[in-house]
Amino acid sequence: MSDQDPILQMRGIHKRFPGVKALSNVDFRLFPGEVHALMGENGAGKSTLIKVLTGVYSIDEGTVDMEGKPISVTSPQESQAAGISTVYQEVNLCPNLTVAENIFIGREPRKFGRILWKEMNRNAAVLLKERLNLDIDVTQPLHYYSVAIQQLVAIARALNISAKVLILDEPTSSLDRNEVQQLFGIMRKLKSDGLAILFVTHFLDQVYESSDRITILRNGEFVGEYKVNELSRIDLVLKMIGKELNLLEELPQLSQEYKDSSGEVLLTASGLGRKGSIEPFDLTLHKGEVVGLAGLLGSGRTEVARLFFGADKPDQGGITSPGIEGGIHSPRDAIKRKIAFCSENRKAEGIIDDLTVRENIILALQASRGWFRTISRKRQDELADEYIQLMNINPPNPEHLIKNLSGGNQQKVLLARWLLTEPRLLILDEPTRGIDVGAKAEIQKLVLSLSRQGMSFLFISSELEEVLRVSDRIAVLRDRNMVKEISGEEMNPHEIMQAIAGG
């Protein structure tokens, strides 16, 4: 890592959207020949900062200097002309074109207007070999190769346009271990060549393996810049979530007395995993138990939930249930086995915007019955009125369009939808995100009340306090691995934070 002047320096960056301060007085600097990790939880401002740097968003206040000189980044073209290039998580190349065409698209070598195909292919092969140690057939279509190779092609394209700063935005999220190591080898080589690399990832182990320096953002604000070898993992996690362990230790408990988890087994996951999603894990769920999933964003919590509901298909292991034959291969299988799932993305995967509260509430029950056994309008009205009252949904009008309700009330409608199916297991993924404190407390109390009546829960929340308040047992995830199961006296913030931080 270089001790010379930064190649890139951002000072006092502000970015506002209607009603939202996305970035507030954020500083960031990047040195030649270093890998600099940008860290922060969901909503911290990482994506906004990158979009400001790449000219997707304009800056409201602040300055950007490149090699000590102020630059304007009001468009992606200006950013690229200044030597800043980005490789996104979803490779934005053309899979139907060849590798060479993707590298040189828009800049093909020409003579008298005609593309010099042999020269382009030769130049592409040399670039990949010399800069990235990659020896492949550049005349093959891009889709012929793995996602890892496609990302390296995207990096080659960035290098070919004379990038001085390379932004890698979640480049490892779709890669297996060997592919990650291959990418890290490339990053080390580029770093030794003097390239400055901005690395965005959720994986703590990868940060400590590949990075020299870390900048942490929280709620759109600059928390600090640290050398990796001077910041412990647990301090990194605490700075990201904005808590101190001594404050978490004083957490009041909502949960009932600790339940013995040796009761009736509901479901057992054995060696359950999915390549590029979650490493194989074992987890047993018992009747009437609330099992919390704790971990940072990207740790694999949602991936576990989707496997239990059959929304994703595992390629390893399986799920069994005593007395029930067959596994869970689809959401339909899950619903038949009385498993319900409230997704974290209620806008895209939960509510149906243009339907009423009543129609949204009865949706899952109707689907479980089949569309040829329709629920009568009279019965729909009765059920909607019953659950509007039970869940305290406001306004209490079943014919109100759900899109006109507050976030908290939309979440209550989704809970009502699944409670109507009388599930044995209810999977709740971030059920209280973005809702007010009152609605959050109501949902937490409902979970505890229903668990006392025998309903089981898989409960996911980014808020450690919330997981501790409602859970009887907690499974901790880190970097797509289920690393520890915590229960009884071990269920305290210190134990959980140590497991999340690892190392």
C-alpha positions as a printed Julia matrix, in Angstrom:
503×3 Matrix{Float64}:
   0.0     0.0     0.0
   1.35    3.38   -1.0
   2.04    6.23    1.42
   2.01    8.8    -1.38
  -0.81   11.28   -2.01
  -4.26    9.8    -2.7
  -5.14    9.28   -6.34
  -8.81    9.96   -5.49
 -10.2    12.21   -2.76
 -13.84   13.01   -2.03
 -14.53   15.75    0.54
 -17.76   16.83    2.22
 -20.05   14.91   -0.12
 -23.76   15.61    0.33
 -26.54   13.96   -1.66
 -30.23   14.52   -1.0
 -33.34   12.97   -2.45
 -36.88   14.18   -1.69
 -37.32   13.67    2.05
 -34.05   11.73    2.4
 -30.44   12.66    3.17
 -28.62    9.82    1.43
 -25.11   11.2     2.1
 -24.16   13.81    4.66
 -20.64   15.28    4.73
 -18.95   12.05    3.61
 -15.18   11.9     3.02
 -13.39    9.17    1.1
  -9.87    8.75   -0.22
  -8.14    6.07   -2.26
  -4.42    5.51   -2.76
  -2.56    3.97   -5.72
  -1.7     0.31   -5.21
  -4.24   -0.41   -2.48
  -7.47   -2.33   -2.04
  -9.87   -0.16   -0.03
 -13.03   -1.78    1.34
 -16.21    0.3     1.63
 -18.33   -1.13    4.44
 -21.75   -0.44    5.88
 -25.11   -2.07    6.5
 -28.19   -1.69    4.31
 -28.97    2.0     3.82
 -25.5     3.12    4.91
 -24.92    5.03    1.66
 -22.4     2.77   -0.12
 -24.36    2.52   -3.37
 -25.11    6.24   -3.38
 -21.43    7.11   -2.9
 -20.45    4.88   -5.8
 -23.16    6.37   -8.03
 -21.95    9.86   -7.14
 -18.37    8.85   -7.97
 -19.39    7.28  -11.28
 -21.57   10.2   -12.35
 -24.91    8.4   -12.1
 -25.97   10.93   -9.44
 -24.88   14.55   -9.29
 -23.35   15.94   -6.08
 -25.34   18.48   -4.07
 -22.28   19.65   -2.13
 -18.63   18.6    -1.93
 -15.65   18.07   -4.21
 -13.95   15.2    -6.02
 -10.21   15.35   -6.8
  -8.34   12.98   -9.09
  -4.55   13.02   -8.85
  -4.75   16.26   -6.88
  -6.94   18.09   -9.41
 -10.69   18.76   -9.13
 -12.83   16.83  -11.59
 -16.46   17.02  -12.63
 -18.43   13.77  -12.48
 -21.86   14.77  -13.72
 -22.14   11.77  -16.06
 -20.72    8.24  -16.35
 -18.79    9.39  -19.43
 -17.01   12.1   -17.43
 -16.18    9.65  -14.66
 -14.8     7.14  -17.13
 -12.78    9.83  -18.91
 -11.19   10.68  -15.54
 -10.01    7.07  -15.2
 -12.74    5.64  -12.96
 -14.29    2.35  -14.03
 -16.8     0.06  -12.32
 -17.46   -3.67  -12.46
 -20.89   -4.4   -11.0
 -22.23   -7.49   -9.26
 -24.43   -8.17  -12.29
 -21.99   -8.16  -15.2
 -23.26   -5.51  -17.62
 -21.75   -6.94  -20.81
 -23.31   -8.59  -23.88
 -23.43  -12.37  -23.42
 -24.16  -13.01  -27.1
 -20.98  -11.22  -28.25
 -17.5   -12.74  -28.11
 -15.05  -12.05  -25.28
 -12.97   -9.85  -27.6
 -16.01   -7.92  -28.8
 -17.06   -7.25  -25.2
 -13.62   -5.93  -24.3
 -13.35   -3.6   -27.32
 -17.02   -2.77  -27.92
 -17.23    0.81  -29.19
 -13.43    0.95  -29.55
 -12.76   -1.77  -32.13
  -9.56   -1.38  -34.22
 -10.61   -0.32  -37.73
  -9.14    0.35  -41.13
 -11.16    2.21  -43.75
 -14.18    1.76  -41.49
 -13.89   -2.03  -41.33
 -13.2    -3.87  -38.05
  -9.81   -5.6   -37.91
 -11.03   -8.82  -36.35
  -7.69  -10.63  -36.11
  -6.01   -7.64  -34.48
  -8.9    -7.23  -32.01
  -8.81  -10.89  -31.05
  -5.03  -10.83  -30.68
  -5.11   -7.68  -28.53
  -7.85   -9.13  -26.32
  -5.9   -12.36  -25.74
  -2.71  -10.43  -24.88
  -4.57   -8.11  -22.48
  -6.18  -11.02  -20.62
  -2.93  -12.97  -20.44
  -0.58  -10.15  -19.43
  -2.81   -8.22  -17.02
  -5.07  -10.95  -15.61
  -3.15  -14.23  -16.13
  -6.19  -15.5   -18.02
  -5.72  -17.76  -21.06
  -9.06  -18.34  -22.81
 -10.46  -18.43  -26.34
 -11.52  -14.81  -26.91
 -13.56  -15.74  -30.01
 -16.08  -17.67  -27.9
 -19.37  -15.93  -26.9
 -19.19  -14.5   -23.38
 -22.07  -16.71  -22.15
 -19.86  -19.73  -22.84
 -17.87  -18.88  -19.69
 -18.66  -18.86  -15.96
 -19.73  -15.75  -14.05
 -16.19  -15.55  -12.6
 -14.63  -15.4   -16.07
 -17.25  -12.89  -17.2
 -16.27  -10.62  -14.3
 -12.61  -10.86  -15.3
 -13.6    -9.89  -18.85
 -15.41   -6.87  -17.4
 -12.24   -5.98  -15.47
 -10.19   -6.37  -18.67
 -12.52   -3.95  -20.42
 -12.06   -1.46  -17.57
  -8.27   -1.79  -17.81
  -8.39   -1.33  -21.57
  -9.94    2.12  -21.16
  -6.98    3.17  -18.98
  -8.7     2.93  -15.59
  -6.71    4.34  -12.69
  -9.45    3.56  -10.18
 -11.31    0.26  -10.38
 -14.55   -0.12   -8.42
 -15.57   -3.71   -7.71
 -19.18   -3.69   -6.48
 -20.02   -6.99   -4.74
 -17.88   -8.97   -7.22
 -17.83  -12.16   -5.12
 -21.54  -12.56   -4.38
 -22.06  -15.15   -7.16
 -18.68  -16.89   -6.95
 -17.61  -20.1    -5.25
 -14.52  -20.31   -3.04
 -12.08  -21.2    -5.83
 -13.41  -18.42   -8.03
 -13.1   -15.93   -5.17
  -9.47  -16.92   -4.7
  -8.86  -16.5    -8.43
 -10.33  -13.0    -8.28
  -8.22  -12.11   -5.22
  -5.12  -13.24   -7.09
  -6.02  -10.85   -9.91
  -6.66   -8.05   -7.41
  -3.22   -8.56   -5.85
  -1.57   -8.41   -9.27
  -3.43   -5.23  -10.24
  -2.57   -3.7    -6.88
   1.12   -4.43   -7.47
   0.76   -2.71  -10.85
  -0.29    0.45   -8.95
  -4.05    0.29   -9.64
  -6.32    1.69   -6.9
  -9.2    -0.7    -6.13
 -12.41    0.22   -4.29
 -13.88   -3.05   -3.03
 -17.52   -3.25   -1.9
 -18.53   -6.46   -0.13
 -20.59   -7.82    2.75
 -18.14  -10.61    3.54
 -15.95   -9.84    6.57
 -13.49  -12.65    5.93
 -12.89  -11.35    2.41
 -12.28   -7.82    3.68
  -9.57   -9.0     6.05
  -8.05  -11.29    3.42
  -7.84   -8.81    0.54
  -8.04   -5.22    1.78
  -5.49   -2.71    3.09
  -7.85   -0.03    4.34
 -11.53    0.25    5.33
 -13.96    3.16    5.2
 -17.2     2.68    7.17
 -20.47    4.48    6.44
 -23.59    4.41    8.6
 -26.93    6.09    7.85
 -25.33    8.13    5.06
 -22.58    9.48    7.3
 -18.83    8.92    7.48
 -17.89    6.82   10.53
 -14.18    6.55    9.92
 -11.25    5.29    7.85
  -9.05    2.54    9.29
  -6.1     0.37    8.33
  -7.27   -3.24    8.29
  -4.55   -4.42   10.66
  -5.56   -1.76   13.2
  -9.31   -2.56   13.34
 -10.56   -5.73   15.01
 -13.45   -7.58   13.44
 -15.78   -7.01   16.37
 -14.98   -3.27   16.35
 -15.76   -3.21   12.62
 -19.16   -4.83   13.2
 -19.99   -2.52   16.1
 -19.08    0.58   14.07
 -21.24   -0.66   11.18
 -24.33   -1.21   13.32
 -23.66    1.79   15.56
 -23.79    0.03   18.91
 -21.58   -0.46   21.9
 -21.57   -3.85   23.6
 -22.11   -2.32   27.05
 -25.35   -0.73   25.77
 -26.55   -3.99   24.23
 -25.88   -5.85   27.48
 -28.62   -3.8    29.16
 -31.22   -4.97   26.65
 -34.65   -5.67   28.18
 -36.05   -9.08   27.28
 -39.52   -9.42   25.77
 -39.33  -13.16   25.39
 -41.05  -15.58   27.69
 -39.02  -17.93   29.88
 -36.43  -19.92   27.97
 -37.99  -22.93   26.27
 -36.33  -26.31   26.31
 -35.67  -27.04   22.64
 -35.94  -30.81   23.11
 -39.68  -30.8    22.37
 -41.57  -32.0    19.29
 -39.45  -31.7    16.14
 -41.16  -29.77   13.35
 -38.53  -29.69   10.59
 -34.92  -30.77   10.24
 -32.51  -29.41    7.65
 -29.54  -31.73    7.14
 -26.53  -30.64    5.08
 -28.82  -28.16    3.32
 -26.99  -25.85    0.92
 -26.99  -24.12   -2.42
 -23.85  -23.26   -4.39
 -23.17  -19.52   -4.5
 -25.93  -18.93   -1.96
 -25.34  -20.69    1.38
 -22.87  -23.34    2.55
 -24.39  -26.63    3.81
 -25.9   -26.32    7.3
 -27.89  -28.32    9.85
 -30.81  -26.78   11.72
 -33.71  -28.34   13.63
 -36.91  -26.42   14.35
 -39.24  -27.41   17.21
 -42.92  -26.79   17.82
 -43.66  -23.46   19.48
 -40.08  -22.25   19.21
 -38.82  -18.91   17.85
 -35.46  -19.46   16.16
 -33.7   -16.23   15.27
 -31.22  -15.86   12.42
 -28.55  -13.27   13.22
 -25.86  -11.88   10.96
 -24.91   -8.94    8.83
 -26.54   -8.14    5.51
 -25.36  -10.7     2.96
 -24.48  -13.31    5.6
 -26.99  -15.84    4.21
 -30.04  -15.28    6.44
 -32.54  -14.78    3.61
 -31.0   -17.66    1.65
 -31.73  -20.0     4.59
 -35.33  -18.77    4.71
 -35.85  -19.27    0.98
 -34.55  -22.85    1.16
 -36.95  -23.69    4.01
 -39.85  -22.3     1.96
 -38.8   -24.0    -1.28
 -38.39  -20.67   -3.08
 -34.82  -21.74   -3.94
 -33.84  -25.31   -4.75
 -30.92  -26.77   -2.75
 -28.19  -28.68   -4.55
 -27.08  -30.35   -1.31
 -28.94  -31.94    1.58
 -32.65  -31.76    2.29
 -35.46  -31.02    4.75
 -37.43  -33.71    6.58
 -40.5   -33.57    8.8
 -41.56  -36.42   11.14
 -44.5   -38.35    9.75
 -44.54  -36.5     6.43
 -43.12  -38.09    3.3
 -41.32  -36.1     0.62
 -39.24  -32.96    0.87
 -39.94  -29.3     0.19
 -39.19  -28.58   -3.45
 -41.38  -25.54   -4.08
 -43.48  -22.92   -2.25
 -46.51  -25.07   -3.09
 -44.95  -27.98   -1.17
 -44.19  -25.62    1.72
 -47.73  -24.26    1.87
 -49.11  -27.84    1.84
 -46.92  -28.55    4.86
 -48.29  -25.45    6.62
 -45.15  -23.33    6.14
 -45.62  -19.61    5.46
 -43.09  -16.97    4.39
 -43.19  -13.18    4.72
 -40.45  -11.87    2.45
 -38.2    -8.93    3.41
 -39.18   -7.26    0.14
 -42.85   -6.61    0.79
 -43.17   -4.28   -2.21
 -41.86   -6.74   -4.81
 -42.66  -10.12   -3.22
 -45.48   -9.4    -0.78
 -48.28   -6.95   -1.34
 -50.22   -6.75   -4.59
 -50.44   -2.99   -5.03
 -53.67   -2.72   -6.97
 -55.66   -5.15   -4.84
 -57.65   -4.25   -1.74
 -56.76   -5.14    1.84
 -59.39   -7.91    1.71
 -58.02   -9.37   -1.52
 -54.47   -9.32   -0.18
 -55.49  -11.02    3.07
 -57.28  -13.98    1.46
 -54.7   -14.52   -1.3
 -52.61  -17.32    0.3
 -55.66  -19.16    1.66
 -57.27  -19.1    -1.76
 -54.05  -20.35   -3.38
 -53.84  -23.24   -0.89
 -57.45  -24.25   -1.72
 -56.94  -24.04   -5.47
 -58.66  -21.62   -7.79
 -61.57  -23.99   -8.45
 -62.62  -23.88   -4.76
 -63.17  -20.17   -4.48
 -63.85  -18.52   -1.14
 -67.26  -16.87   -1.22
 -67.42  -13.08   -1.03
 -69.34  -13.33    2.23
 -66.63  -15.5     3.78
 -63.92  -13.18    2.43
 -65.58  -10.24    4.16
 -65.84  -12.16    7.44
 -62.17  -13.2     7.36
 -60.96   -9.73    6.37
 -62.96   -8.07    9.17
 -61.72  -10.64   11.72
 -58.03  -10.16   10.86
 -58.24   -6.39   10.47
 -59.5    -6.29   14.04
 -56.99   -8.92   15.28
 -54.02   -7.14   13.68
 -55.26   -3.61   14.41
 -54.94   -2.63   10.74
 -55.61    1.04   10.0
 -57.66    2.3     8.34
 -59.98   -0.62    9.17
 -61.54   -0.64    5.7
 -61.17   -3.98    3.84
 -61.87   -2.3     0.48
 -59.0     0.18    0.85
 -56.23   -0.35   -1.73
 -53.25   -1.76    0.14
 -50.82    0.58   -1.65
 -52.44    3.48    0.22
 -51.62    2.02    3.66
 -48.53    2.84    5.72
 -45.6     0.41    5.68
 -46.49   -0.9     9.12
 -50.08   -1.62    8.15
 -49.0    -3.24    4.89
 -46.8    -5.56    6.96
 -49.75   -6.4     9.21
 -51.83   -7.31    6.14
 -49.09   -9.7     4.99
 -48.98  -11.3     8.43
 -52.76  -11.64    8.38
 -52.54  -13.29    4.93
 -50.3   -16.05    6.25
 -51.92  -16.43    9.68
 -55.16  -17.15    7.85
 -53.58  -20.35    6.5
 -52.94  -21.51   10.11
 -49.25  -22.28    9.52
 -47.15  -24.58   11.69
 -44.07  -22.54   10.8
 -44.06  -18.85    9.9
 -40.83  -17.51    8.39
 -40.49  -13.77    8.97
 -37.71  -12.01    7.02
 -37.22   -8.46    8.34
 -40.89   -8.15    9.41
 -40.38   -4.8    11.14
 -38.03   -3.02    8.71
 -39.2     0.47    7.83
 -42.2     0.55   10.14
 -42.91    2.73   13.17
 -42.06    1.79   16.74
 -45.67    1.06   17.72
 -46.27   -1.36   14.85
 -42.9    -2.99   15.51
 -43.81   -3.69   19.16
 -47.21   -5.1    18.12
 -45.59   -7.55   15.69
 -43.0    -8.66   18.28
 -45.72   -9.3    20.86
 -47.83  -11.2    18.3
 -44.88  -13.5    17.52
 -44.44  -14.31   21.21
 -48.16  -14.83   21.75
 -48.5   -17.21   18.78
 -45.39  -19.15   19.78
 -46.99  -19.8    23.2
 -49.93  -21.29   21.3
 -47.61  -23.71   19.47
 -46.73  -21.89   16.26
 -43.06  -22.01   15.29
 -41.11  -19.1    13.83
 -37.93  -18.54   11.89
 -37.24  -14.88   12.65
 -34.78  -12.7    10.71
 -33.87   -9.15   11.61
 -30.9    -6.86   11.04
 -31.53   -5.46   14.52
 -29.68   -7.62   17.02
 -31.84   -6.26   19.85
 -34.97   -7.5    18.12
 -33.6   -10.99   17.48
 -32.63  -11.26   21.15
 -35.99   -9.97   22.34
 -38.13  -12.57   20.57
 -35.91  -15.65   20.09
 -35.63  -18.84   22.14
 -32.55  -19.89   20.17
 -30.34  -18.06   17.67
 -28.39  -19.37   14.68
 -25.58  -17.0    13.71
 -24.49  -16.63   10.09
 -21.33  -15.12    8.67
 -20.2   -14.99    5.04
 -22.8   -17.55    3.86
 -21.97  -20.0     6.66
 -24.04  -20.94    9.7
 -21.22  -20.59   12.21
 -22.84  -21.04   15.64
 -26.06  -21.93   17.41
 -26.67  -20.04   20.64
 -29.21  -20.77   23.4
 -29.75  -20.46   27.12
 -27.26  -18.35   29.06
 -25.11  -17.86   25.94
 -27.88  -15.76   24.38
 -26.29  -12.4    25.02
 -25.02   -9.66   22.7
 -21.35  -10.38   23.39
 -21.55  -14.04   22.29
 -23.55  -13.16   19.17
 -21.27  -10.29   18.15
 -18.18  -12.45   18.59
 -19.73  -15.13   16.35
 -20.74  -12.56   13.73
 -17.28  -10.98   13.71
 -15.38  -14.27   13.73
 -11.6   -14.39   13.36
